[in-house]
Amino acid sequence: MTSPEKSMLRRAPRPEGAPPQRSTANGTSGASAAPTTRLNKRMAELGLCSRREADVWVDNGWVKVNGRVAEMGQQVSATDRIEIDKQAQNQQATQVTILLHKPIGYVSGQAEDGHEPAVVLVQAQNRWREDHAPHRFNGGQLRGLAPAGRLDIDSTGLLVLTQDGRVARQLIGEDSSMEKEYLVRVVYLGTPAAAHAPTELQPIHANDPVSTNVQAVFPPAMLAKLRHGLSLDGQALRPAKVDWENPEQLRFVLTEGKKRQIRRMCELVGLKVVGLKRVRIGRVMLGNLPQGQWRYLAPHERF
């Protein structure tokens, strides 16, 4: 077991005026009325790590609660003191987050239907020459590297691949409201045939959609619908920021990520997406990163 001087204390926030804690045999607070939650969930809520990572740390004996070595599945309260060993922090410090400009034709996750996963592009020769992050690429950085958010096979732009559970939770956790920005090229197929049948479209001309100056013919009321008022899979969508970037291209800013969400939203208002590119996640921009190349998330960058 690691000696106390080799560990770093991270405290859960404690309410003002809270009475002194009384430790029980399992190291948790003795206040019977205090609500509790699983230790791994509490650690994730505090931003210390992901739940899976927390379980690994507990299994390795790298976590203490109120000075006692934690047990798998242990319940803790908001006032319990959580202590993380330096070995866990050192392991976490080696984890990388990679920003990839995904081309069309690659899937975000595991290979499917003969299409390669985008992670195959993370090779030394594809690292952007202008990436000045203080990391040296090695094969170990591919272990556990997973996409934090989808970008479908027909779309291009910023894809985040990470080993860090904290980053994944921030971007795609169930309570995440991280902004994601897209440039979306569209053509106009027509207006909905009836209010009760929003997907039955009356074409302007069969097989001849409006592909130039779409903005001029697209009803403002439908633009308002894109911003707020649509539902997918029986659930109302969160409000979105949607504006014309130019007469054939919309700029979307979403705070959720349903499967093929933008394409399906556009279908509901008579638009067809012919090009989609993600250009921003939170405060991190795609910028000048060339297609098919990648860079590390820099130490100073935050989503």
Phi and psi in degrees as a GROMACS rama.xvg file:
@    title "Ramachandran Plot"
@    xaxis  label "Phi"
@    yaxis  label "Psi"
@TYPE xy
-72.2995  140.705  THR-2
-71.6548  153.296  SER-3
-56.1978  -36.1618  PRO-4
-70.2786  -11.2248  GLU-5
-97.5295  12.1383  LYS-6
-120.498  158.454  SER-7
-116.966  133.633  MET-8
-89.1689  127.574  LEU-9
-123.931  119.994  ARG-10
-99.664  138.09  ARG-11
-69.1038  144.559  ALA-12
-59.5373  137.398  PRO-13
-116.744  127.649  ARG-14
-58.9356  147.459  PRO-15
-63.8237  139.999  GLU-16
76.3579  8.40338  GLY-17
-66.6289  141.069  ALA-18
-68.4614  159.391  PRO-19
-56.6399  145.344  PRO-20
-78.3943  145.383  GLN-21
-117.418  111.527  ARG-22
-75.833  141.068  SER-23
-100.291  -178.423  THR-24
-62.1377  -31.7243  ALA-25
-89.5153  5.73711  ASN-26
91.3846  0.591102  GLY-27
-96.985  165.98  THR-28
-63.5665  144.964  SER-29
-85.486  -1.77216  GLY-30
-70.2158  104.795  ALA-31
-65.6155  -27.3356  SER-32
-80.8511  -14.4156  ALA-33
-70.7273  129.158  ALA-34
-65.9496  146.105  PRO-35
-123.784  163.427  THR-36
-144.639  164.199  THR-37
-64.261  143.494  ARG-38
-57.1017  -43.9009  LEU-39
-64.474  -36.0216  ASN-40
-67.7362  -41.641  LYS-41
-63.2265  -41.1845  ARG-42
-64.3652  -38.0874  MET-43
-67.0869  -40.6544  ALA-44
-61.6152  -34.9324  GLU-45
-79.0989  -5.03846  LEU-46
77.4793  18.7752  GLY-47
-76.7194  -35.1487  LEU-48
-175.537  -178.551  CYS-49
-83.945  167.529  SER-50
-62.0794  -43.344  ARG-51
-62.2776  -42.7575  ARG-52
-63.1914  -40.7092  GLU-53
-59.1685  -41.7785  ALA-54
-63.0707  -39.4195  ASP-55
-63.8453  -44.0953  VAL-56
-63.7242  -43.3947  TRP-57
-62.1105  -43.5303  VAL-58
-61.669  -32.0359  ASP-59
-84.3428  -3.45791  ASN-60
77.8454  24.7111  GLY-61
-96.313  5.98125  TRP-62
-127.082  135.148  VAL-63
-122.457  147.574  LYS-64
-121.885  118.305  VAL-65
53.2605  39.5677  ASN-66
86.4824  -3.2173  GLY-67
-111.841  143.639  ARG-68
-60.0562  129.169  VAL-69
-73.4308  158.211  ALA-70
-115.133  150.9  GLU-71
-60.5544  131.153  MET-72
80.4878  6.45645  GLY-73
-61.5926  143.672  GLN-74
-94.3722  140.006  GLN-75
-135.438  159.294  VAL-76
-105.746  172.428  SER-77
-65.8892  -21.0191  ALA-78
-96.3916  -3.40606  THR-79
-70.0723  145.365  ASP-80
-91.7082  120.948  ARG-81
-108.036  127.817  ILE-82
-120.915  128.049  GLU-83
-110.945  129.828  ILE-84
-71.8793  149.924  ASP-85
-61.5413  -28.4718  LYS-86
-60.5784  -39.0341  GLN-87
-66.5807  -42.9851  ALA-88
-66.7575  -37.4661  GLN-89
-65.5778  -39.8375  ASN-90
-63.4383  -42.0134  GLN-91
-65.1246  -34.0966  GLN-92
-66.5261  -20.8169  ALA-93
-85.9377  -8.96569  THR-94
-72.3769  144.932  GLN-95
-119.633  156.103  VAL-96
-123.852  129.36  THR-97
-117.051  136.633  ILE-98
-106.157  119.481  LEU-99
-117.192  136.978  LEU-100
-90.1046  94.7574  HIS-101
-72.5234  128.583  LYS-102
-82.2695  165.796  PRO-103
-63.8161  144.561  ILE-104
102.536  -7.04632  GLY-105
-111.509  142.713  TYR-106
-92.1269  154.186  VAL-107
-71.73  -40.6743  SER-108
-101.178  -132.901  GLY-109
-73.886  154.903  GLN-110
-55.2297  140.19  ALA-111
-151.547  142.397  GLU-112
52.3949  36.8494  ASP-113
80.5738  1.51761  GLY-114
-96.2875  137.481  HIS-115
-77.4462  149.245  GLU-116
-75.191  148.48  PRO-117
-60.1291  -25.5868  ALA-118
-62.2064  -20.2677  VAL-119
-65.3918  -17.2494  VAL-120
-80.2479  -12.8812  LEU-121
-80.8591  84.6722  VAL-122
-132.853  157.518  GLN-123
-55.1391  -40.9557  ALA-124
-71.1422  -15.0058  GLN-125
-98.6272  2.14252  ASN-126
-69.7999  134.047  ARG-127
-62.3253  131.629  TRP-128
-61.7751  -26.9099  ARG-129
-90.3404  9.31633  GLU-130
-79.8013  115.235  ASP-131
-108.282  17.0785  HIS-132
-63.3337  144.925  ALA-133
-80.6186  49.367  PRO-134
-121.081  146.053  HIS-135
-109.09  129.754  ARG-136
-70.1347  136.762  PHE-137
-147.08  158.158  ASN-138
-59.9596  -26.7211  GLY-139
-63.2093  -22.0961  GLY-140
-72.6331  -11.4323  GLN-141
-85.3523  -18.5312  LEU-142
-70.0906  124.471  ARG-143
75.2166  8.1388  GLY-144
-77.2665  118.104  LEU-145
-133.997  151.044  ALA-146
-70.9255  135.946  PRO-147
-103.972  74.7851  ALA-148
117.489  149.407  GLY-149
-92.1053  155.148  ARG-150
-146.886  111.829  LEU-151
-67.346  168.102  ASP-152
-60.716  -28.7278  ILE-153
-90.4867  4.41815  ASP-154
-113.697  159.314  SER-155
-128.743  172.15  THR-156
119.176  -157.945  GLY-157
-73.3996  120.687  LEU-158
-124.196  128.726  LEU-159
-98.3798  126.719  VAL-160
-118.68  129.155  LEU-161
-142.911  150.841  THR-162
-96.2186  -9.01173  GLN-163
-95.6308  112.485  ASP-164
-61.6515  -28.0208  GLY-165
-65.2093  -40.3817  ARG-166
-65.8972  -45.4198  VAL-167
-58.9024  -44.0922  ALA-168
-64.9022  -38.8366  ARG-169
-63.5964  -37.7782  GLN-170
-87.92  -38.1318  LEU-171
-130.445  11.8062  ILE-172
-62.269  159.274  GLY-173
-61.3122  -24.3717  GLU-174
-103.213  13.6158  ASP-175
-74.1759  138.984  SER-176
-129.563  34.0823  SER-177
-63.0217  131.132  MET-178
-71.4087  138.499  GLU-179
-130.891  128.567  LYS-180
-112.335  138.229  GLU-181
-134.279  146.526  TYR-182
-104.073  126.085  LEU-183
-128.442  113.127  VAL-184
-87.4019  132.592  ARG-185
-133.628  158.238  VAL-186
-121.895  158.002  VAL-187
-106.068  123.148  TYR-188
-95.4276  -26.3964  LEU-189
149.502  -174.066  GLY-190
-105.792  155.285  THR-191
-57.2823  139.686  PRO-192
-68.6893  -33.2089  ALA-193
-156.874  153.675  ALA-194
-62.6135  -32.3135  ALA-195
-83.6341  -5.26313  HIS-196
-134.795  71.0819  ALA-197
-66.0868  -15.2316  PRO-198
-98.5157  -4.65141  THR-199
-89.866  102.792  GLU-200
-97.4514  143.666  LEU-201
-95.738  104.67  GLN-202
-62.2277  146.934  PRO-203
-67.3038  -42.2121  ILE-204
-158.931  130.878  HIS-205
-53.7912  129.381  ALA-206
58.4707  20.979  ASN-207
-139.568  68.5892  ASP-208
-69.4335  160.868  PRO-209
-75.6322  118.072  VAL-210
-116.205  -8.57026  SER-211
-121.881  143.301  THR-212
48.5803  49.3468  ASN-213
-59.5207  -34.7332  VAL-214
-56.5674  -34.4548  GLN-215
-68.8286  -27.1555  ALA-216
-108.706  -11.3794  VAL-217
-79.2177  123.355  PHE-218
-63.5226  133.541  PRO-219
-55.9887  -31.4937  PRO-220
-64.4087  -32.2553  ALA-221
-74.3558  -33.376  MET-222
-63.3213  -40.5802  LEU-223
-62.2882  -36.6966  ALA-224
-63.0081  -40.877  LYS-225
-60.4645  -36.1876  LEU-226
-71.865  -37.8331  ARG-227
-167.641  131.48  HIS-228
131.511  -3.42034  GLY-229
-97.8833  157.082  LEU-230
-130.454  147.547  SER-231
-133.447  138.283  LEU-232
55.1507  34.3772  ASP-233
77.575  8.72956  GLY-234
-123.051  135.16  GLN-235
-66.2128  137.997  ALA-236
-82.5839  151.429  LEU-237
-66.8372  153.628  ARG-238
-56.2267  143.127  PRO-239
-126.193  155.94  ALA-240
-96.3299  119.704  LYS-241
-136.303  122.737  VAL-242
-144.371  159.065  ASP-243
-77.1867  123.519  TRP-244
-83.7943  -38.4286  GLU-245
-156.315  176.061  ASN-246
-60.0255  -16.2618  PRO-247
-117.964  3.18668  GLU-248
-136.811  131.573  GLN-249
-102.506  152.217  LEU-250
-111.166  119.517  ARG-251
-106.675  139.35  PHE-252
-126.733  113.608  VAL-253
-111.322  157.148  LEU-254
-120.964  18.2397  THR-255
-146.287  171.298  GLU-256
-145.465  72.2603  GLY-257
-77.9659  159.549  LYS-258
-59.2625  125.053  LYS-259
48.9633  40.9566  ARG-260
-60.1622  -50.4119  GLN-261
-64.4934  -42.7654  ILE-262
-60.545  -42.4528  ARG-263
-71.5326  -37.0759  ARG-264
-60.1162  -45.6112  MET-265
-64.0302  -39.4662  CYS-266
-58.1652  -36.2317  GLU-267
-67.9312  -18.7203  LEU-268
-116.559  16.6857  VAL-269
88.9649  11.863  GLY-270
-104.98  151.281  LEU-271
-120.876  129.076  LYS-272
-79.8784  126.752  VAL-273
-114.923  -2.85966  VAL-274
-166.172  133.755  GLY-275
-141.907  128.088  LEU-276
-136.651  125.918  LYS-277
-87.8308  126.561  ARG-278
-115.086  -9.31022  VAL-279
-158.008  142.944  ARG-280
-130.505  116.217  ILE-281
59.952  -122.956  GLY-282
-99.1315  4.69966  ARG-283
-99.4747  122.805  VAL-284
-99.205  150.616  MET-285
-65.1713  -41.4793  LEU-286
59.6056  -136.584  GLY-287
-95.0599  12.441  ASN-288
-59.1115  120.291  LEU-289
-68.6065  150.712  PRO-290
-61.1159  135.251  GLN-291
84.8826  -2.15941  GLY-292
-112.817  167.946  GLN-293
-141.456  164.53  TRP-294
-147.687  164.671  ARG-295
-81.2813  149.33  TYR-296
-67.3577  121.666  LEU-297
-70.3667  153.833  ALA-298
-56.2622  -30.9585  PRO-299
-86.7933  -10.4262  HIS-300
-81.818  139.695  GLU-301
-134.066  138.229  ARG-302
